Amino acid sequence: MSRMVAAIREYRPADEQPVVELALRAWASVFASVEHLLGPQIFARLHGDWRGYQAAAVRDTLADSATWAWVAETHQRLAGFVTARLHEERRLGEVTMLAVDPEHQRAGIGSALTEFATGWLRGCGMQVAMVETGGDVGHATARRVYESAGYTALPIIRYFKAL
């Protein structure tokens, strides 16, 4: 897909439901990848119905007064969103969520949102920016976006066991 020009603007409360729906579409393959790796038993114990779990996580993030959010639009349609927060005591900024609608993926929108949020963190006086993602196949696109934006990966391994 060719690179699209996206307008990035501040999130508005009226964007909540479209952002949640976009996130669920964008992250469906990610959750399928995670379920494949963890197996259905651990996955169900961690997430239950992942759609309900993730919709609540997006809503909670958007409602958090310590979180800033922006949306990308192409042709007056929501194409993606990004959220960020400041950890001022450490002068650390964190990109907490990023999603691009599947029909707009691989068109530069994730990169534009990442660069926008990173620039905002820099403008707030943060000295380091951080973003977290998975090492599985479902997160490969996210890793490419962050690496192309100049982020350095710190390999971390997290183990799970059903109890």
SVG drawing of the C-alpha trace seen along z (x, -y; Angstrom):
<svg xmlns="http://www.w3.org/2000/svg" viewBox="-19 -21 38 46">
<polyline fill="none" stroke="black" stroke-width="0.4" points="0.0,0.0 1.3,-3.5 2.0,-6.0 -1.0,-8.0 -1.1,-11.5 -2.8,-11.5 -3.9,-14.5 -3.1,-14.0 -5.3,-15.8 -6.1,-15.6 -8.4,-12.9 -12.0,-14.0 -14.5,-12.2 -16.7,-11.6 -13.8,-9.5 -14.0,-6.9 -16.2,-4.2 -14.6,-4.5 -11.1,-4.3 -12.2,-1.2 -13.6,0.5 -10.4,-0.4 -8.2,1.1 -10.1,4.3 -9.8,4.7 -6.1,3.7 -5.2,6.0 -7.2,9.1 -4.1,10.7 -2.0,9.8 -4.3,11.5 -4.5,14.6 -0.7,14.7 -0.5,14.4 -3.2,17.1 -1.2,19.4 2.0,19.0 0.4,19.2 -2.2,21.8 -6.0,21.4 -5.9,22.2 -3.4,19.5 -4.8,17.1 -8.3,17.5 -7.1,17.0 -5.2,13.9 -7.7,12.2 -11.1,14.1 -12.8,12.7 -9.9,10.6 -12.3,8.2 -14.0,7.2 -10.7,7.1 -9.1,4.9 -12.0,2.6 -12.0,1.9 -8.2,1.3 -8.6,-1.2 -11.4,-3.0 -9.5,-3.1 -6.5,-4.5 -8.5,-7.2 -10.2,-8.2 -7.0,-8.4 -6.3,-12.1 -2.5,-11.4 -2.7,-10.1 -2.7,-12.2 -4.2,-10.8 -4.2,-11.7 -6.0,-10.3 -4.9,-10.1 -7.5,-10.7 -7.3,-10.1 -10.1,-11.4 -12.0,-12.4 -12.0,-8.7 -10.3,-7.5 -7.2,-5.6 -5.2,-5.2 -4.5,-6.5 -1.7,-6.8 -1.6,-7.5 1.3,-8.6 2.0,-9.5 4.8,-11.2 6.9,-9.8 8.3,-13.2 10.2,-12.0 12.4,-10.0 12.1,-12.4 10.7,-9.3 7.9,-9.5 6.0,-6.4 4.0,-5.6 1.3,-3.4 -0.9,-2.4 -0.7,-2.6 -3.1,-1.1 -3.7,-1.5 -6.9,-0.3 -6.0,2.8 -7.2,1.2 -4.6,-1.6 -1.7,0.5 1.7,0.4 0.9,-3.1 3.1,-5.1 0.3,-6.0 1.8,-4.1 5.2,-5.7 3.6,-9.2 1.7,-8.6 4.9,-7.2 6.9,-10.2 4.2,-12.6 4.0,-11.1 7.8,-10.9 8.1,-14.6 5.4,-15.5 7.4,-13.7 10.5,-15.5 8.7,-18.8 7.5,-18.0 11.2,-17.8 11.5,-14.0 15.0,-12.7 14.0,-9.1 11.0,-7.7 9.8,-4.2 7.4,-1.9 6.6,1.8 5.5,4.4 5.6,8.2 8.3,10.4 5.8,12.7 4.8,12.7 1.6,10.7 3.7,7.7 6.3,7.8 4.8,4.7 4.9,2.7 8.5,3.7 9.4,2.4 7.6,-0.9 9.4,-1.5 12.8,-0.4 12.4,-2.7 11.6,-5.5 15.0,-5.0 13.8,-3.1 16.3,-0.5 14.9,2.9 15.7,4.3 15.0,8.0 12.8,9.1 11.4,12.5 8.1,13.0 7.1,16.5 3.5,17.7 2.2,20.9 -1.4,21.9 -2.2,22.5"/>
</svg>
